[in-house]
Amino acid sequence: MKFIVSSSALFGHLQAISRVINSKNTLPILDCFLFDLTDGVLSLTASDNETTMTTSLEITESDGNCKFAITSKTILDALKEIPEQPLSFDFNPGTWEILVQYQNGRYSVVAQNADEYPTPTALGENAVNVDIEADILLGGINRSIFATADDELRPVMNGIYFDITTEYITMVASDGHKLVKNRTLQAKGNEKAAFILPKKPATLLKNILGKEQGNVSIHFDDRNAMFVLPNYQMICRLIEGRYPNYNSVIPQNNPNKVTIDRMTLLSALRRVSVFSSQASSLIKLRLQDNLLTISAQDIDFSTSAEEKLACEYGGTPLSIGFKATFLIDILNNLSGQDVIIELADPSRAGVLVPAEQDENEELLMLLMPMMLND
């Protein structure tokens, strides 16, 4: 049983799905890629038993159908140094030996039985279908994934919450300290529905969506979701549970609003945070009459820093403390030149939004304050 395939095309597709495979697996077969050649189309699959990703590519020629599994590390390392050229795979189903021939050489590997490879769970008849543009989905994941938690006690916080209505789709992530709410009016569902996408499949999607264009079809039921892209398909287990009411934690009346250049603020925070306490990473923001003073100190090492920045602020004088690393993360993931920080008082969360929202999009980020000693 022979088939011929492009070396660079095969390596590119295998590399894209290889991130699914865990470094340690309970089932040895999960260390492998599944090769399935049917009617001139080669399907490649990687799985960790909870997330399965499949991609396919057309081959140059073949003389039949076959199915086998190859250890991922072996095939990736072998293909890495082979420049673009045709690869000939000769599979012997009797001995499970595969002979791969290329321009200047050949190598031989022993395949594993494809029947041992786990089959993804089929979606139920009550599955909900939603379509969303690849770049919109990528933008939503990019802006929110940093705010997901790693909390064994509250697993629902460990993923991105998709809140789907007949008017829009909102992607939400929170770890209890920071929150991202990214609403797009360019995608909507046929009914009200929701699911929580775990961090790992969200990261896998993030890595392949940049290469894709067009629509992504999402099908999901209570337990699993399937994402169908032009060149890839992913089926994953969802996080089960009820996501907290995210709208209830967003303060609505924030009389103190400051507008400031995002990159100027970000650069100042990076400089001043060097002198903050390593334990708390606390920085203090002092606002008064178009002036923002950023300060930090580490009492243990007798170090401190302060910077003053021009801004637009006409509210009452106010001091508030934030964790510098969280605030830097939020500013890194906001878009636009200017950012608006909405504050009520030093004990309530700060709301950060771009001064100019992208068209058909509403992006909001929230950060809980830290207690100031003075």
N, C-alpha and C positions, 0 to 999 in steps of 0.2 A: 504494500500500500504506500504509494508515493504522492507527495505534493510539493510544489515550489512556491516560496513566498519571499517578499522583499525583506532583507535583514533589518533595515532601519525602521520600516513600518511595523514589523513584529516587535522589535525592541521598544519602540515608542509606546505601543499599546500595552505591552506587558508592564513597562515601567509605570504607566498611568494607573493600572489597577493593583500594582504590587503593594501599595500603602495599606490595602485592606488586611494583608496578612500580618498576624501578630508575630512577635519575636519568639514567643513560647506558646505552643499549642498543645491542647490535651489530645487531639487526634492527629497522628502523623500526616494523614492525607491533606490536612489544612496547611501544611508547609508547601503545598504544590499548586501549580496552575493547572486548570482543566482545559485541555485542547479538545474541541469538538468540531470535526470537519463534516459538514453536511451540504450536499449539492453545491460544491464549489465555494462555500462561505465558511471561513474558519472563525469559530467563536472561542474566545478566551475568557476564563472565569477565575476569580479569586474570591475566597470566602474566609470568614473567621467564625462561622456558624450563626452569627447574629446579623452580619452585613455581608451581602454578596454583590459583587460588581462584575458585569459582563460587557465585553466589547467585541466587535467583529470586524474582520477585514477580508477583502476578496483576495484570492490567491491566483497565481499565474496559471497553474495547471494542476490537475489531480486525476487519479485513476480510481476513485471510489470514496467511500465514507469511512471515518474511523474516530475513535474516542479514546483518549488516554490522559494521564496526569504526569507532570514533570516537576521535580523539586524546583521551587522558584529561584533559590540562590544559585543553583547550578546553571540554569538557562540564562539568567540575567547576567551573571559574571562571564559566561561564555560569549554572549552576544555583544557585550559592552565594547569590545575592542575590534569587532568586525565592521569594516567600512561598508557603505551601501553596495549591495550585490545580491543576486538571487541565492537563496538557501534551499537546498533540496533535502526534504525530510523523507526517510525511508523507514516505515514502521512495520515491524514483524509482529503480528498479533499472537503468534504462537509462543515466542520467547519474550515478548514485551521489550525487545531491543529497538532503539531508534538510532539510525545512522544519519547524522547531519553532515552534508557535504557543502563546501563553499570553494571559492576560487583556488586557494592555495592549500587546502587541507580538509580535514574531516574530524569529527569526534563522535563518540558513541556513548549513549546513556541508556539506562534501563528505566522504562516508564513504570507507573503504578496503575493498578486497575481502576478505571474511571467509575466503576459501579459503587466504589466505596465513598465517592465524593457526595457530600450532603446536598439534598435538593432544597431550594428555597421554599418557604411556606407560601402557599397560594393565598391571595386575598379573598376575603369573604364576599358574599353576594351584595352586602350592604356598603361596599366600598364607595367612597366619594371621589369624584374626579375634578381636578383643577388644572388649568393651564396658566403658565407664567413665562414671560420672556427670560431667556438665560441670563442676560446682563442685569435684569432687575433682581432676580433671585441671587445672583452673585453679589450685587451691591448690598442687599439685605443681610446676607450671611457675613460678608466682610465687616459690616458696621456693628454687628451684634455679637459675634462669636466670642470676642474678648471678654464680654461681661458674663459669660456663663460660669457656673460654680463647679467646684469639685467637692460635693457634700454628700457623704454616704447616708446621712440621716434625712436629707431632703432631696431624693433623687430627681424630683420634678424640676429642680433648679439647674440640673446638669445638662440642659439642652436649650434649643431655641424653640420658643412657643409660636406656632403659626395660628393666628386668630383670623379665621376666614368669614367674611360676610358677603352679602350680595352687592356691596358697594366698594369694598376694598379688602386688602390683605395686610395684616399687621404682624410684623416679626418682632418678638420681645425676648430679651435675655436679661437675667439679673442674678447676682450672687448675694443679695441682701445689703450690699454696700453701694453698688452702682447698678443702674438700670438703663437699658437702651430700648426705645420704642420707635420702630421704623415702619411707617405706614405708607403703602403705595396705592394710589388710585388707579394705576394702570393694569391691575390684576384684581380679579374678584371671583367669587364662587357662585354656584347656582343655588346654594343654600348655606345656612350658618353651620360652620363646622370648625374643628380645631384639632391639632396634634402637637406633640412635643418631639422634636428631632434631636436625638443624642448628639453629643459633641463630635464623636469620631466620624459618623457618616456626614455630618455638616462640614467637617474639615475635608473629607474626601471629595464632596461636591465642589467645595471652594477651589480645590486643586484642578478639577477638570472643566469647570464652567467657563474659565477664561479661554479655553480652546474651542468652545462651542458657540454656535450662533443659532438663533431661532427659538422655537418654543420648547419648554420643558413641561411634560405632562406628569402630574403628580396624582397617584391613585393611593388611597389609604383607607384602612378600616381601624378598628379599635386597637389593634396590636402591631400591624406592619404597614410600611409605606413603600411604594415603588415609584422611582423617579426615572422617566424615560426621556433620554436626551437623543439628539441625532445620531451620535456614535457610541453612546454608553447607556447601560441600564443598571440601576442599583436598587436592590431590595434590602430593607433594613428593619430591625425591630425598633418599635417606638418606645418611649418612656411612658409607662402607664401611671395615671394619677391625675389629680385636679390641680391645674396651675393657679397660683394665687391671683386675686383681682389686682392686676397691675395698675389700673387707673386710680385705685383708691389711695395709692402711696404717692402719687404725683401731686404736690401742692398746687392749688389752683390760683390763689391770690398772693402774688409776689410783688409787692410795691417797689422794691429796690432792684432796678435793672441797670446793669453795666454793659456797655458795648466796647469791645476791644479787639485789636488785630490778633488773630489766633496764633500766628507764627511768632509774633513778638512775645506774647504771653507764654507760649510753649518754651521758647528759648530761655526766658527769664526763670521759669520754673525749673528747668534742667540745671541752670547754674546755681540757683539758691538751694535747691533740694540736696545738693552735695553736702551742705552744712547742717542738714536736719538730723534728728536722732535716728540712728540706724534701727532702733526698736520700733518706733512709731511712724517714721517718715512724715512727721507733722510739719505743715507749712501754714503760715498765718497770712490771710489776705485782709488788708485794712483799706476801706473805701471811704473817700470823702472828696467832694467837689472836683470831679474830673481827674482824680489821682488815685491810682492803685499802688499800694505799698505791699510788696511781698517780702516776708521775713521768715527765717528759720534759725534754730539754734540747737546745739547739742551740749547740754550742761556737763555731761560726763567728760567730754574732751575740750570743753571751753572754747567752742567754735561757734560762729554765728555769721549770718549774711543778710543783706537787705537790698532790695532794688525798688525803684519808683518808676512807674509807667504811666504815661498819659492815656486817658480813656474817656468815654462819655458816661458821666454819672452825676445825677442831680438829686439822689435820694439822701436820706439821713445817714450820718457817719455810722459805719458798721464794721465790725471785725468778726471774721469767721475762720475756722480751722478746717483743713482738708488733708487727707493722706495724699502726699505729693505723687506717688506712683500711680494712684488711681486717677487723679486729675490729669496727669500727663497722658495716660492711656486714652481717656475720653477725648482730649484735644487732638490726639493723633488720629482718632477715628471719626472726628467731625469733618465736614467738608466746608468749603467756602473760605473767604478771606477774613471776615469778621465773625466773632462769636458773641452771643448775648448770654450773660449769666443772670438768671433771675433768682433773687433772694428775698426771704421774708424776715427771718431773724437767725441768730447764730445756732439755734437748736433745730432748725428745720432744713430739709434737704435743699441743695442748690440745683436748679434746673438750667441746663445748657442747651441752646439751640443755635443753628446757623443763622446769621443775620439775614441771609437770603436762602430760602429753601429751594431745592431743586424742583423743577416743574412736576406736578402730580405726585409730590412726595412730602411727607411730614416726618421730620426726624427730631427726636427729643432724647436727651440723655440726662440722667439724674445721679447725683452723688450725695451720699449721707455725710454730714459734717462730723468733725472730731471736736472734743471738748478742749477749750483753751484754758490754760491755768490762770491767765490774768483777765 
